[in-house]
Amino acid sequence: MTPPADHPRIPAPRIGVLLVNLGTPNRPEPGSVKLYLKEFLSDPRVVEIPQLVWQPILRGIILNTRPKKSAHAYGQVWTDEGSPLAAITARQARAIEGAFGEGVIVDHAMRYGRPAIRERIERLKEGGCERILIAPLYPQYCAATTATANDEAFAYLRTMRWQPAVRTLPPYHDDPLYIDALKRVTEAELAALDFEPEAVIASFHGMPQRTLELGDPYHCHCRKTARLLGQAMGRELIVTFQSRFGRAKWLEPATDASLAELAGKGVRKIAILAPGFSADCLETLEELAIRGRDTFLEAGGTRFAYLPCLNDSGPGMAMLRSLIGRELEGWLPRP
């Protein structure tokens, strides 16, 4: 059937894949960081304090003190491509583009900052995507990461007259493909070191202890990832949690305290990895690789190595393509 001449253009039906990561300021300067932190720390999934109590603290204290310090930290890891997290996530999307044929468009977005989830969903829909897989790149499920990325996608879907069909990528903390990719990359990085670590730490982003008590599975997912990876590598991994914020009790043991404690007990050579991050970012490149090193060496350690995330490595991308392909089953044409 031939549509009338004045009929709006209808693109060929396609499938969209949207990789989503946490976010980053546009520039490593206080003004840009302040805008980013305002959006990030205003999310009730991230800070579970009543907004009437929290917003005066956020606007009156934190946003007037923290941006300058955070901007300095970002400046230490900023690259020619910009924010490491944004650049790596973009490379991950480009590495997957074309893996499932011309009928699948792969894009990326940030939960906070740009490119925004809403604008990327709109672009996919305009490109003909009648089905979209939202893929939060968090191996371990947490309400403050996975859930809020999905929340933002669903909030935009509520505004759409013609919604696409939607699926979401489940957590993959114990998936054999993920564990194998971690094993291969970690063992390759360890083999490239010019020293033998006496201990290997798996550092995960921290969360308030209250989230565990409320039923969030994040702590258990982190522990299981480390246990399975340690078994696959044939060595025990020390599990720690980083990035504490505020006065509330957080998941323990803390990464910074553990580094100092290990050095104090005579451990002189250490390696640390961050299996909860799909891409290197401020929390890995500055908090672990720079400040973590300083903490360990100042406490008496002599050798320290930070092992990169999966990023857009061969094993990491093969794993991600397989996970996404699995979730697209039934949508893709049969071979």
C-alpha positions in Angstrom: 0.0 0.0 0.0 1.3 3.4 -1.0 0.9 6.1 1.7 -0.5 9.5 0.7 2.0 12.1 -0.3 1.6 14.1 2.8 2.1 11.1 5.2 4.9 11.5 7.7 8.0 9.5 6.9 8.0 6.1 8.6 11.5 4.7 9.1 12.1 0.9 8.7 11.5 -0.9 11.9 14.7 -1.4 13.9 15.9 -2.5 17.4 17.8 -0.2 19.7 20.4 -1.0 22.4 21.1 1.7 24.9 24.2 1.3 27.1 23.8 3.3 30.3 26.5 4.3 32.7 26.4 6.6 35.8 27.5 9.9 34.4 30.1 12.6 34.6 30.5 16.4 34.5 31.1 17.9 31.1 34.4 19.6 32.2 36.7 19.3 35.1 35.9 22.6 36.6 33.8 23.6 39.7 30.8 25.0 37.8 30.3 21.9 35.7 30.9 19.6 38.6 28.4 21.5 40.7 25.7 20.9 38.1 26.5 17.3 37.9 26.6 16.8 41.7 23.3 18.6 42.0 21.5 16.2 39.7 23.3 13.1 41.0 22.8 13.9 44.8 19.2 15.0 44.3 18.2 11.6 43.2 16.2 10.0 46.1 17.5 6.6 44.9 21.1 7.8 45.6 20.5 9.6 48.9 17.7 8.0 50.8 17.0 10.9 53.1 13.7 12.9 53.0 14.2 15.7 50.6 13.0 18.4 53.0 15.9 17.4 55.2 18.5 16.7 52.6 18.1 19.5 50.1 19.1 22.3 52.6 22.2 20.3 53.4 23.0 19.6 49.7 22.4 23.2 48.6 23.7 25.0 51.6 26.9 23.0 52.4 27.8 20.2 49.9 27.3 22.1 46.6 29.3 25.0 48.0 32.3 23.0 49.2 32.6 19.7 47.3 32.7 20.9 43.6 36.1 22.5 43.9 37.7 19.4 45.5 35.9 17.1 43.0 37.0 19.2 40.0 40.6 18.9 41.1 40.2 15.1 41.3 38.6 15.0 37.8 41.4 17.1 36.5 43.9 14.5 37.5 42.3 11.8 35.3 40.8 13.9 32.4 42.0 12.8 29.0 42.1 14.3 25.5 38.8 12.5 24.9 37.3 14.1 28.0 36.0 12.2 30.9 37.3 8.6 31.0 33.9 7.2 31.8 32.2 9.0 28.9 35.0 8.2 26.5 35.1 4.5 27.4 31.4 4.0 27.3 31.2 5.6 23.9 34.0 3.2 22.7 32.0 0.3 24.1 28.9 1.3 22.1 31.0 1.7 18.9 32.5 -1.7 19.5 29.1 -3.4 19.6 27.6 -1.4 16.7 27.1 -3.7 13.8 27.4 -6.9 15.9 23.7 -7.8 15.4 23.2 -6.6 11.8 22.0 -3.3 10.2 18.6 -3.6 11.9 20.1 -2.9 15.4 21.2 0.6 16.5 23.6 0.8 19.5 23.9 4.0 21.4 25.0 5.1 24.9 23.7 7.5 27.6 24.5 8.7 31.1 22.1 8.6 34.0 23.4 12.0 35.1 24.8 14.5 32.7 25.1 14.1 28.9 24.2 12.4 26.7 21.0 12.0 28.6 18.9 8.9 28.6 15.8 10.8 27.4 17.5 12.3 24.4 19.0 9.0 23.4 15.7 7.1 23.6 14.1 9.8 21.5 16.9 9.5 18.9 16.5 5.7 18.8 12.8 6.0 18.3 13.2 8.6 15.6 15.6 6.1 13.9 12.8 3.6 13.7 13.5 1.6 16.9 10.2 0.0 17.9 12.0 -2.2 20.4 14.7 -1.0 22.8 17.0 -2.8 25.2 18.0 -0.6 28.1 21.4 -1.9 29.3 22.6 -0.5 32.6 26.3 -1.4 32.7 26.3 -2.4 36.4 27.2 -6.1 36.9 25.9 -6.1 40.5 22.3 -4.8 41.0 21.8 -1.8 43.2 18.8 0.5 43.6 21.1 3.5 43.4 22.6 2.4 40.1 20.6 -0.1 38.1 17.2 0.9 39.3 17.6 4.6 38.9 18.8 4.1 35.3 15.7 2.2 34.5 13.6 4.7 36.4 14.8 7.5 34.2 14.1 5.5 31.0 10.6 4.6 32.2 9.9 8.2 33.2 10.5 9.3 29.7 8.5 6.5 28.3 5.5 7.9 30.2 5.6 11.0 28.1 5.6 9.2 24.7 2.5 8.8 22.6 4.0 5.9 20.7 6.2 3.9 23.0 8.7 1.3 21.9 8.6 -2.2 23.4 11.3 -2.2 26.2 13.5 -4.8 27.9 16.2 -4.2 30.5 19.5 -5.9 30.9 19.6 -8.0 34.2 22.5 -7.9 36.6 25.3 -10.3 35.5 27.4 -10.5 38.7 27.6 -14.3 38.6 27.3 -14.9 34.9 30.0 -17.3 33.7 30.7 -15.0 30.7 31.4 -12.1 33.1 33.5 -14.1 35.5 35.6 -15.5 32.6 36.2 -12.1 31.1 37.3 -10.8 34.5 39.6 -13.7 35.0 41.2 -13.3 31.6 41.8 -9.6 31.9 42.9 -9.7 35.5 45.3 -12.6 35.0 46.8 -10.8 31.9 47.3 -7.6 34.0 48.9 -9.5 36.8 51.2 -11.4 34.4 52.4 -8.0 33.0 53.5 -6.7 36.4 57.2 -6.7 37.4 56.4 -7.9 40.9 54.3 -10.7 42.5 51.5 -9.2 44.7 51.3 -10.7 48.2 47.6 -9.8 48.2 44.9 -8.9 45.6 42.0 -6.7 46.6 38.6 -6.6 44.9 37.3 -3.1 45.7 33.6 -2.4 45.1 31.8 0.9 45.3 30.4 1.3 48.8 26.7 1.7 49.8 25.2 2.6 53.2 24.8 -0.4 55.5 21.1 0.5 55.6 20.6 -0.5 52.0 21.6 -4.1 52.8 19.2 -4.1 55.7 16.4 -2.8 53.5 16.9 -5.8 51.1 19.1 -4.4 48.4 21.1 -7.4 47.0 24.2 -5.3 46.1 26.4 -6.5 48.9 25.6 -10.1 48.2 26.2 -9.7 44.5 29.6 -8.1 45.2 30.6 -10.9 47.5 29.5 -13.6 45.0 31.4 -11.9 42.2 34.6 -11.9 44.2 34.1 -15.5 45.4 33.6 -16.8 41.9 36.5 -14.8 40.4 38.8 -16.0 43.2 37.8 -19.6 42.6 38.3 -19.2 38.8 41.8 -17.7 39.4 42.7 -20.1 42.2 43.5 -17.4 44.7 41.6 -15.6 47.5 40.6 -12.1 46.9 40.2 -9.5 49.7 36.8 -7.8 49.3 36.6 -4.1 50.3 34.2 -1.2 49.7 35.2 2.3 48.7 33.8 5.8 48.3 32.3 6.4 51.7 30.2 9.6 51.9 28.6 11.2 54.9 28.3 10.1 58.5 26.1 7.0 58.0 27.6 3.5 58.5 28.7 2.1 55.2 29.5 -1.4 54.0 32.8 -2.7 55.4 35.7 -3.2 55.3 36.6 0.1 53.8 39.1 0.1 51.0 41.3 2.9 52.3 41.4 1.5 55.8 42.2 -2.0 54.5 45.1 -0.7 52.4 46.7 1.0 55.5 45.9 -2.1 57.7 47.5 -4.5 55.2 50.7 -2.4 55.0 50.8 -2.2 58.8 50.7 -6.0 59.0 53.7 -6.3 56.7 52.1 -6.8 53.3 54.5 -4.9 51.0 53.2 -5.7 47.5 49.6 -5.4 46.5 47.3 -5.3 43.4 43.8 -3.9 43.4 40.9 -4.3 40.9 37.4 -2.9 40.7 35.0 -5.6 39.4 31.9 -3.5 40.1 32.8 -0.9 37.4 32.3 -1.7 33.7 34.6 1.2 32.8 37.3 3.1 34.5 36.2 6.4 36.0 37.0 8.9 38.8 36.5 6.3 41.5 39.0 3.9 40.0 41.6 6.2 38.4 41.8 8.8 41.1 40.4 7.2 44.2 42.1 3.8 43.8 45.1 4.3 41.4 46.2 7.6 42.9 44.9 8.0 46.5 44.9 4.3 47.1 48.5 4.0 46.1 49.4 7.0 48.3 47.6 5.4 51.3 49.3 2.1 50.9 52.8 3.4 50.3 52.6 5.9 53.2 51.6 3.1 55.5 54.7 1.1 54.6 53.9 -0.7 51.4 56.5 -0.8 48.6 54.7 -1.9 45.4 51.2 -1.1 44.3 49.3 -1.8 41.1 45.8 -0.8 40.0 44.4 -3.3 37.5 42.1 -1.7 34.9 38.4 -2.5 34.4 37.1 -4.5 31.5 36.6 -1.3 29.6 36.5 -2.0 25.8 39.0 -4.9 26.0 38.6 -7.9 23.8 37.3 -10.2 26.5 35.1 -7.4 28.0 33.4 -6.6 24.7 33.0 -10.3 23.7 31.2 -10.8 27.0 29.0 -7.7 26.6 28.0 -8.7 23.0 27.0 -12.2 24.2 25.0 -10.8 27.1 23.2 -8.4 24.8 22.6 -11.0 22.1 21.0 -13.2 24.7 18.6 -10.5 25.8 17.7 -9.7 22.1 16.6 -13.3 21.4 13.1 -13.3 20.0 13.6 -9.8 18.6 16.3 -10.6 16.2 15.4 -12.3 12.9 16.1 -16.1 13.1 19.3 -17.1 11.2 
